[in-house]
Amino acid sequence: MKKKPDILKDNLWQLMWKLSLPGILGMMVISINSLVDAIYVSHFVDVKAFAGISLLFPLTLVITSVTVFIAAGSSSVLSRAIGANDIEKQQKVIPNMIALSLISTMVLMIIGLLFSKELVTFMGAKGAMLDYGISYFEISVLGIFFSIYGLSANGLIRSEGKIKQAMTFTVISVLLNISLTPLFIRTFSLGIDGAAWSSILSMLIYSIMTSFYFINGKASFKTGSFGVRIEKSIIKDVVNVGTSAFVMQLSNVIKQFFLFRTLAGYGTSHDIAFFSAAFRLFSFLAIPVLGLLQPMQPIIGINFGASNFSRCIEAMRTFRIGGISFILILMVPVLIFPEYCIQLMVPDMVLNTQEIFNLRSILTVLFLLPIASSSIIFFQAIGKGKLASMFPIGRQIVLFLPLIWFLPQIFGINGIYYTLVIENILYTLILWIVSYSELRKLIGPATENIVFQK
C-alpha cells in the first residue's frame, strides 16, 4: 500500500512532483487538444479559416468563465459536504449543478444564435474570415451544454480526490477529438464545420462518461437521484464561491477582446494568423506549468493553518524554482526553432526578423509566470481572497488597457507584442513586492533572510 503524502513533513520537491504530475498531464492533454485543432484547420482548410476561428477566442472564453463559475462553486460545496459528512447536501450538488448548466446554456445559446453575425463582426472579422467565423461559431453554440456540464461534472470527480479518474475521461475525450477532426473535415468534406462538430461529439461523449460514473455509483459520495433541482441554499453557496473565479475569468475575457480587436484593426490576415499561432504556442507552454503549481495551494494552506510559516516560504521558493526550470525545459526547442514551431500550425508561413523577435519576446516572459501565479496562489492559500481577485482585475484596467491603447498607435502591430511584454514584467514585479510584504507581516523580520531566495 502506497504511503499517503504528508504535506506537513515530506520533502517539498518530492511533494511537488507527486501531487502535480496528474495536473500537469491533464492540462497538457487539454493544451495539445487545442493545438492539434488549430493544426488541422490551417492544414486542411486554409490560413483564413485558422485566423477566423482564432478571432472567436474571447467569445469562447465567455463560455469558459461560466463553466469555471459553476465548476468551482459546485466543487467547493461538495468538498465541504464530504468533509462534514453531510449526506443530504452531497445528494443535492449534482441536481443543482445540472440546473445551473441548463439555465446558463439556454441564455448563452439564445444570445449566440440570435446575434452570431453581430458577435463575430464585433470581433473584427471581415471577408472570408467573417464567413468562416460565423459558420464555426453557429455550430459551436449548439454544444455549449456539453462543455459546461461535462467540465463541471469532471470537476466534482476531482473534488472528491479522484484526479486519475477525472484525467482518464479527459484523455479519452481529447484523443477522440484528435481522431474525429480530420475525419469530419476531409473525409466527410465538412470543412471548418467539421472541426466544430467533432468538438461537440467529443464533449457529448465526455459528458456521457462522467454521467455514467455517477449513475453507476462509482463516486465516493452519495450522489442521490440524477435529476434537475433548484434549491436556494445550494445555489447561493455555489454563487458565493464561484463568483470570484468567474470575475477573474471575465477580466481575462475583456483583455482578450481588446487584444484580438486591436489585432484585427491593425493587422492583415497574415498578422492575425501569426499572432494566433504564437498565442496558442504560448498557451501550450503555459498550461502545464499552471498544472505544476496546482498543489501549491493545499501545501501552503495546510502549513499556514499549522503555523508552519517557514515551510510556507520554502514551498513558495520550491514551486517557483520548479516552475521556472520546467518552463526552461519546454521552451528551449521553441526558442531555437521558432519558425518551425509556427509552421506546424500555419504551413508555409515565412517569418520576418521582426516577427521572430516578437515571438521570442512574448515567450520569454513565460519565465515570469511561476512568480506571478505563485503569488496569487499564496494569497488564496492564506485567505487573502480580495488580494487574489484584485490583482488580476486591476492588471487589465491599470496595466493592459492603457498599454494596448497607446503602444499600437506608435508601433502599429508590433505594439501589441510590446504591450504583452511590458504588462507581464510590471505585473510580476508588483506581485513580487506585495507577496514579499505579506510574508513579512506574517513571520516578521527574523526570517526575512530566507524570503524569496534566488
N, C-alpha and C positions, 0 to 999 in steps of 0.2 A: 504493500500500500504506500502510495507516494505521500511524502510529508507535505502538509499544508504550509504554504509560505507564511512566515512570521514577519509581519510588516514592522513590528517594533524592534526586532532583533537581527533578522537576516541581513547578510551583506547587500548593500543597496544596488550594486552593479548586477548581482545575480537576480535580485527582485525586479529590477528594471527589465532584464531580459525575459524572465519567466512570465511576468504579468503583461508585458507589452507585445510579445510575439503574436498572440491571436489578433490583437488590434491592428498591428502592422500588416499582417497577411490579409485580413478582412478589408482594410482600407486600400491596400494595393490592388486587390481584385477589383474593387469599385473603380479605382482610377484607371486601371487597364481597360475596363469596360468602356469608359468614356473615350479613351484614347483610340481604341480599336474602331468604335463607331465613326469617329472623325476620319480615320484612315479609309474605311470602306466608302464613305460618302465622297471624299475627294478623289479616290481612285476609280470608283465605279460610276459616279455621276459626273461631276466636274467641280472646278475650284469655286465657281459662283454659288453652287449648291452648298458647299462647305461654308462659304462666307455667309450665305443666307441663314442657315440654321445656327451659326455661331452668334449672329446678332440677336437671337432669341434667348440667349443665356440669362439675361436679367429677368425675363418672364418666367423661365423655368425655376429661377431662384425664389420666386413668389410661392410656388408650389412647395419647394423645399422648406421655406420658412413656416408654412402651415404644418407641414409634416413634423418638423422639429418641435413646434409648439405642442402638438398632440402627443408625440412620442415621449418627449422629455417630461411632460406633466403626468401622463399615464404611468410611465416607468417609475417615477418618484412615488406616486400614490401606491403602486403595487409593492415596491421595495419596503416602504414603511409598514404596509399592511402585513407583509410576510414577517418582518421583524417583530411586530406586535402580536403576531398570531391571530390577527383579526380576520377570521374566515368569511364573515359577512361582507366586509369591504373587498376582499380578494375576489369574491364572486361577482362584484359589481363593476370591476375595472374594464373587462373586455366589452360587455354590452354598451357601456358609456363611451368607450373608445370608438366602437363601430358607429355609434350615433354621431359623434363629433366628426368622424371621417365622412359620413354620408352628407351631413349638413355642409361641411367645407367643400366637398366635391360638387354639390349642387350649385353653390354660389359661384365657384370658380369656373365650372362648365358653362353656366349661363352667360357669364361675362365673356369667357373665351370664345364661345361660338357666335355670340351676337356681335362682338367687336373684334374679331380676328384680324381683319384687314387693317382696321384703325390702329390696333396694338402693334402689329408688325411694321406698319408705316411709321408709327411714332418712334420706333427704334432706329429709324434712318435707312431702312431697306428701300432700294429702288430697282426698277427694271426686273431683270431675271432673278436677282437676289430676293426681291419682294415676292415674286411668284413662288419661288422655292420655299421661302419662309412661311407664307400663308398656307401652302399645301401641307407642310410638315406640322405646323402648329395646330391646324384644324383637326388633324388626326390624333396628334398627341394629347389634345384636350380630352378626347374620349376615354383615355386610360388613366385619368387623374386619380380615380378612386383606388385603383390597384397600387399606385405608388404610395399614396397617403396611408391607406390601411395596411398594406404589406410591410412597409418600413416601420410603422408604429407597432404592429404586432411582433415584428422581429425584435424591436426594442424591448418588449416585455420579456422575451426569452433571455436577452442579455441581462435584464434587471434581476432575473432570478439566478444569475450566475452561470448560465449555460452558454458561455461565449463560443465554444467549439460548435455546438448545435446551431446557433444563430449564424455562424460563419459558413457552415455547411450549406444552408439554404441559400445564402448569398452567392457562394461559389457556383452552385448548380444554376442559379438564375443567370449569372454573368456568362458562364460557358454556353448556356442555351442561347443567349442573345448574340454572342460572338458567332455561333454556328448558323443561326437563322438569318442574320442581317444580310450576308452576301446572297443567300438563297432567295430572300424576298426581293432584293434589289435587282439581281441579274437573272436568276433562273425563272422567277415569276414575272420579270420585266416590270416591276412596280416602281423602279427608280427611287426617288427620295421618299415617296410614300411607304415603300417597303421598309426603310430604316425606322420609321415611326411605328409601323405595325409590328415589327419584330420586337421592339421595346415593350409595346403593350402586351404582347403574348407572353414575353418573358416575365413581366411583372404579374400577370394573371396567374401563371403557374407558381410564382414566388408566393403570392397571396394564398393560393390553394394549399401549398405545402405547410405554411405556417398555421393555417386554419386547422388542417387535419392533425397537426401536432397538438393543438389544444383540445380538439374534439375527441381525439383518441386517448386523452387522459395522460399524456406524457409529461405534462408540466408538473413542477414540484409544488404548485399551489392549487387551491380549489378554484377552478375557472367558472363553475356554475353553468347555467344554460347559455348556449351560444346564440344570443339574440340581440335586440336593439332596445336600449333603455336610456332614459334621460333622468338623472337624479341630481337635484340641485347641489347636494353636499359634495358629490364626486366631481361634478363639472366644475364647481367653484375651486376645489383643490387642484384640479388639473390646470385650470386657468391661472391660478396664483403662481404655480411653479413654472408653467410653460411660457408665461408672458415674457420673462427676462430673456429666455432663449429665442423667442420669436422676435423681440425687439432687436437683439444682436444680429439675427439673420436679416431682418428687414433693413437695417442700416447698411448691410452689405448689398442688398438689392438696389438701394439708392445709389451706392457707389458704382455698381456695375452698369446701371442705367446711364449715368453721366459719362462713364468711361466709353461704353460702346456707342453712345450717341455722338460724343466728340469724335470718335474714330470714324463714324460714318460721315460726319460733316467735313473732316479734313482729309480723309483718305480715299483711295481708289479701292476697287475690289481686290487688287493685289495686296494693298496695305491691310485691308480687313482680314484677308486670308492669312497673311503672315502673322499679324498680331494674334489672331485666334489660335493659330498653331503654337505660337510662343506661350500664350496664356494656358493652353491645355498642357503643354510641356511643364510649365511652372507648377500647375496643379498636380500633375502626375508625380512630381518630385516632392511636393509639399505634403500631400495627404498621408503617405507612410510615416513621415516624421511626426505628424499630429497623432498618428496611431501609437507611436513610441511614447509620446508624452501623456497618453490617457491614464496610465496607472499612477501618475504623479499626484493626482488629487486625493485618492484614498490614502496614499502613503503619507503625504503631508498632513492631511486631515486627522488621521488616527494618531500620528505622533504629536500633532499640535494639541489634540484632546488629552493626550497623556503628559502634556507639559514638557515634552522632549524636544525643546526648541533647537538644540544643536544638531539633532538628527534632521530636523526640517531644513536647516541651512545646507547640510550635507546632501540631502535629497535633491534640493534645487540645483546645487552645483553638479551633482552626478548626472541628472537628466539634461542639463544644459550642455555639458561636455559630450554626453552620449548623443544628443540631438545634432550638435554641430559635426561630430565625427560621422554620423550616419549620412548627413547631407553631403559631406565631402566625398564619401564613397559613391553616392548616387550621381553626383554632379561631374566628377572627373571626365567620364566619356562624353558628356554633353558639352562641356566647355571646350574639349579638344576637337570634337566633330559636330559643331553646331548646325552647319548647313545640312549634313546628312540626316540629323535628327528631325529637322523641319521637313525635309523631302520625304521622310517616311509618312508624314501626314498629307503633305501637299506635293505630289510628284512633279518633277521638272522645274520646281521653283528655284530660281537663281538669286542668291542674296548678295546685295552690295556690301561694301565695307561698313557703312553706317548701320545697316540692319543687323549685321553680325555683332557690332558694338552694342547696339540696343538690346539684343538678345542676351548677350553675356552680362550686361549691366543688370537687367532685371532678375536674371538667375542668380547672380552673385549676392543679391540682398536676401536670398533664401538662408544664408548663414545667420541672419538676424532673427529668423523665425523661432528657433528654440528659446531665445532670450525673451522675446515679446510674449510668446504663448505661455511660457512657464510662469511669467509674471501674472497673467490673467488667471491661470490655474491656481497659483498661490493665493490670490485674493479670494477666489471661490472657496478654497480649502479651509481658510481661516475665518470664513463667514463674512468677508467684506464684499457682499453681493453688489452693493451700489458702485463700488470701485470697479468691479469686474464688468459691470454693464456700462458705466460711464465712459470708460476709455475707448472701447470700440465705436461707440456712437459719436463721442467727441472727436475721434480721429477723422471721421468723414466730414464733419462740419468745420472743424478748425483747421485741419491739415489738407485733406484731399480736395474739397470743393474749391477753395481759393487757388490751389496749385493747378487743378485741371482747367480752371477758367483762364488763368493768367499765362502759363507757360506755352500752351499750344498757339496762343496769339503771337508769341515771339518766335518760337522754334518750329511751328507747324506740327506735322505728325510726330516728329521726334520729341516734342514737348510732352506727349503722353507718357513716353518711357521715362523722361526726366522726372515727371510728376511721381511716378510709382517708386522710383529710386529714392528721391528726396523724402517723400512721405514715409517710407519704411524706415529710413535712417532716423528721422526725427521722432517717430512713434516709438521706436525701440529705445532710443535714448531717454525719452520721458518715462517710459515704463521702468527702465533700469533704475532711474533716480528715485521714483516713487516706491518701488518694491524695496529698494535699499533702506529708504526712510521707514517703511512699515516694519521691516525686520529690526531696525534699531529701537523702535518703540516697544517691540515685543521682548527683546532679550537684553537691551541695554548696552552701554559702551564696552562692557567687559568682553564681549565676544565679537566686537567689530572686526577684529583682525582676521576672522575666518569667513566673513560675509563676502560672497561673490569672488572668491579667489580665482585668479586666472590659471 
